């Protein structure tokens, strides 16, 4: 009759002994082998990931314009937005959606944007470059969100 492999009891202590513990290969040897396999797999993964990045051509000219600046508004669009935001502030004051303090703060922010636009244009030689126009446009976006938030908040109070 053949004996099955599996946990067996040690006669002296009564504890079970696993097949791993009965192995003739020292335990540290298996851990080192597993570690070497893991390091090899990580090195291979790094080579696969880094290969395309290192193979890129860096001798060519840089791209003409980043995609974010491709849709920069013109100066006329910026001026019409400033006028529209000024009208929105006045409408909010007339409707009672803005308190005098809020109207003053928002109007002051619009004046700061216009002043900064004039300073940037003077620095650039009477014309705003694409980066400056995008910056002014972003500030106008923030101002528009502030006006909207204040008006909605006031309407929710009632």
C-alpha positions in Angstrom: 0.0 0.0 0.0 1.4 3.4 -1.1 1.3 6.3 1.4 -0.2 9.6 0.2 1.8 12.8 0.3 0.4 15.6 2.3 0.7 16.9 5.9 2.1 14.3 8.2 2.5 14.3 11.9 5.8 14.3 13.6 6.0 11.5 16.1 7.7 13.4 18.8 5.7 16.7 19.0 2.4 15.8 17.3 2.6 18.8 15.0 1.9 18.6 11.3 4.7 19.2 8.8 4.1 20.6 5.4 5.6 19.3 2.1 7.5 22.6 1.9 9.2 22.0 5.2 10.1 18.4 4.2 11.7 19.7 0.9 15.3 19.1 0.4 15.9 22.6 -1.1 16.7 25.2 1.6 14.0 27.8 2.1 16.3 30.8 1.5 17.2 29.4 -1.9 13.6 29.5 -3.1 13.2 33.0 -1.8 16.3 34.2 -3.7 15.1 32.5 -6.9 11.7 34.1 -6.6 13.3 37.5 -6.0 15.5 37.1 -9.0 12.5 36.2 -11.1 10.6 39.3 -9.8 13.5 41.6 -10.5 13.9 40.2 -14.0 10.1 40.7 -14.7 10.3 44.3 -13.5 13.3 45.0 -15.6 11.6 43.6 -18.7 8.5 45.6 -18.0 10.5 48.8 -17.6 12.3 48.1 -20.9 9.0 47.6 -22.7 7.5 50.8 -21.3 10.6 53.0 -21.8 11.5 51.7 -25.3 9.0 53.9 -27.3 9.8 56.9 -25.1 13.5 56.6 -25.8 13.0 56.0 -29.5 11.3 59.3 -30.1 12.9 61.7 -32.6 14.2 64.8 -30.8 16.0 66.3 -33.7 12.9 67.6 -35.5 11.3 71.0 -35.0 8.9 71.5 -32.1 5.2 71.4 -32.8 3.9 74.8 -34.1 1.3 75.5 -31.3 0.0 73.5 -28.4 -3.6 72.4 -29.0 -4.8 74.4 -26.0 -3.8 77.7 -27.7 -5.4 76.7 -31.0 -8.8 78.0 -29.8 -7.7 81.2 -28.1 -10.3 84.0 -28.5 -9.5 87.1 -30.5 -9.3 90.5 -28.8 -12.7 91.4 -30.2 -14.3 88.4 -28.5 -12.6 89.4 -25.2 -13.9 92.9 -25.5 -17.4 91.7 -26.2 -17.2 89.4 -23.2 -16.1 92.3 -20.9 -19.0 94.4 -22.1 -21.5 91.5 -21.6 -20.2 90.8 -18.1 -20.6 94.5 -17.3 -24.2 94.4 -18.5 -24.8 91.2 -16.4 -23.5 93.0 -13.3 -25.8 95.9 -14.0 -28.8 93.6 -14.6 -28.1 91.7 -11.3 -28.0 95.0 -9.4 -31.2 96.2 -11.0 -32.9 92.9 -10.2 -31.7 93.0 -6.6 -29.6 89.8 -7.0 -26.4 91.6 -6.0 -26.0 93.7 -2.9 -24.1 96.9 -3.2 -21.0 95.3 -1.7 -21.1 92.4 -4.0 -21.7 94.6 -7.0 -18.7 96.8 -6.0 -16.5 93.7 -5.6 -17.5 92.2 -8.9 -17.2 95.5 -10.7 -13.8 96.1 -9.2 -12.7 92.6 -10.5 -13.9 93.5 -14.0 -11.9 96.8 -13.8 -8.8 94.8 -12.6 -9.2 92.5 -15.6 -9.5 95.5 -18.0 -6.5 97.2 -16.4 -4.4 94.0 -16.6 -5.4 93.6 -20.3 -4.2 97.1 -21.0 -0.9 96.6 -19.2 -0.3 93.3 -21.1 -1.1 95.0 -24.4 1.3 97.9 -23.6 4.0 95.4 -22.7 3.5 93.4 -25.9 3.4 96.5 -28.2 -0.4 97.2 -28.4 -1.4 93.7 -29.2 -2.0 90.8 -26.8 -0.3 87.5 -27.7 -2.1 84.2 -27.5 -1.0 83.4 -24.0 -2.1 86.7 -22.6 -5.5 86.5 -24.4 -6.0 83.0 -22.9 -5.1 84.3 -19.5 -7.6 87.2 -19.8 -10.2 84.8 -21.1 -9.7 82.5 -18.1 -10.1 85.4 -15.7 -13.3 86.4 -17.5 -14.6 82.8 -17.2 -13.9 83.0 -13.4 -15.8 86.3 -13.2 -18.7 84.9 -15.1 -18.9 81.9 -12.7 -18.8 84.3 -9.7 -21.7 86.4 -11.1 -23.7 83.3 -11.8 -23.0 81.8 -8.4 -24.0 85.0 -6.6 -27.2 85.4 -8.6 -28.3 81.7 -8.1 -27.5 81.9 -4.4 -29.6 85.0 -4.0 -32.5 83.4 -5.9 -32.3 80.3 -3.6 -32.6 82.5 -0.5 -36.2 83.4 -1.4 
